[in-house]
Amino acid sequence: MAFRSSVFRGLYGAIGTPLRSAGGLKEGKDRYETDRKLHLGDNEWHSTTLIYRRKENSEHTDHRQYSVFMTNTGTGHLTEYGYRWEIESGYKSIKRFMTATTSKNFGLRFFYFAFACLLYSIWRAVDLLVQVQLTGEYEHSPIVTADNTLTLVKKETGIG
């Protein structure tokens, strides 16, 4: 945990004015890369690259308008990382469909998870169909919310 917080403090400091004044991010430029050495302790260092990327449609004008990535494998993986983020967000959303349980029975817990995945998939499919029908295209922001779906399932089935 101390490692994470010290890295965050370093990144936070690097995003502000020093980065702009050092010729980093400028108006009209959405991305900046810089090589950094990460101190691992005991005179041990690791070469990394920090990538500052301006968030699309950010409502902030300070350091919060940027996403910061640290890599040691090159900068071509940001797109794939974005896909991974969607997967993680999906798992977080699936939790909304999970039934609360205190059971230690693996089979029951797995069934609840699988059923939540099914409900989540149904919700996303219905949202996709509604968006395409209403707008002719699909955006990742849902029109049909998870709450709408859960309310409908509860009303129609009594489950929930």
N, C-alpha and C positions, 0 to 999 in steps of 0.2 A: 504494500500500500504506500509506503514512503517513496518507493521508486516512482509510482504513478503520479503522486502529487508533485514530486520535484520536477518530473517531466512536464506536467501540466503548467506549473509555474514558469518553466522555461519557455514553453510554447506561448503562453499568454503574454509574456513579456516581449517575445519576438514578433507578435502579430501587430502590435501597436505602432506608434510613431517611429521607433528606430527602423523598422522594416521599410516604411514609406520613405524616410529620409535617406536610407542607404541605397536607394534606387530600386527597391523591390516592387511592390504592388503600386501601380499608378492608375489614374483614371483611365477607363476604357480597357484596362488589362484585367482579365479574370483569373489569371493563374501565375504563380511565381514558385520557382524551385530553388532551393539552396542546399548545399552539402553541409552537414554538421557532424561533429564527433559527439557520440553519446558516452558519457563517463560511466563506466560500470563499477568503479571502485578499484582500489589497490593499483593505481596507475594502469588500468585496463580501459581501453577505448574501443568503440565500435563505430564504423563509418555508416552513416545514414543519409538519406535525403529527405528534407521536409518539403512538402508540397502544400502551398496555400492556394485554395481555390474558392473563389467568390460563389456563394450560394445563389442559385437562381431565385428571383423574386423575393429576396430578403427584405424584411421590413426594417432592418437595423442598418445604421450607417457607421457603427464602430466595429470593433474586433469580432462581434457576434455575426457579422455578415460573411465570415470566412469559415470553411471547413479546413482542418489541418490534418494531413496524413503524413505518417512517417514510414519509410520503407528502406529496405536494404537490397531490394531486388530490381530496381529500375522503376520507372514511373508509368509503364504501359499497363499496369494492372488496376488502375482506378475504376475503369468501367466494370470489370469483374467484381471488384469490391462493392460497387454500387448494387450489383445484383445480389450479392451476399447480404447486404443491408436489407434489401426487400424480403429476403428469406427470414432474417431475424425479426423483422417487423411483423411478418406473417405469424411466426410462432407466438409473438406477444399478443397478437389479435386473437389467436386460437384460444388463449387462456380465458378470454371473455365468454367463450362457449362451453367452458369446462364446468362440470358439476362438482361442487365442493364435496369432499369425502375425507373421512379419517381412516378409512379402511387401509389395511396393510396388504390386502390381497392383490397380488400383481395382476392377475387376470382381470379383475374388476377395474383397477386403475387404468390398465391398458385399454379396456373397452371404453371407459369414459374419455380417454384421450382420442381414440380413433373416432368415436362419435362426435367429439368436438371438431376434429379435422373435417369430418363429413359436413357438419353444419357450416363450418367456415367456408368450405368449398362451394356449398350450395349458395351461401350468401354472395360470394364473389361472382359466381356464375349468373345469379339473378341480377346483380348490380351491372355486370357487363351487358347483359341483354337489355336492361332498361336504358342504360346509357346509349347503346347503339340505336335503339328504337327512337329515343327522344332527340339525340343530337347527331346521330350518324357516325360517331367516333367514340373511342374509349379513352378516358382519362383515368389515371391511377387513383385520384380522389373519388371516393364513392358518393353516389347520389343516394342509393339505398344504404342506410347506415346499419351497423351491426345491431344497434339498439332496436331499430325498426324490425329487423329480422327476428331477433329474440322475442320481441313483443308479439309478433305474428305467430311464431312457433308456439309460444305459451298459450295464446288465445285459441289457436286451432287444435292443439293437441292436449293442452293441460299440463305439458311438461315444462318445468322451469321454475 
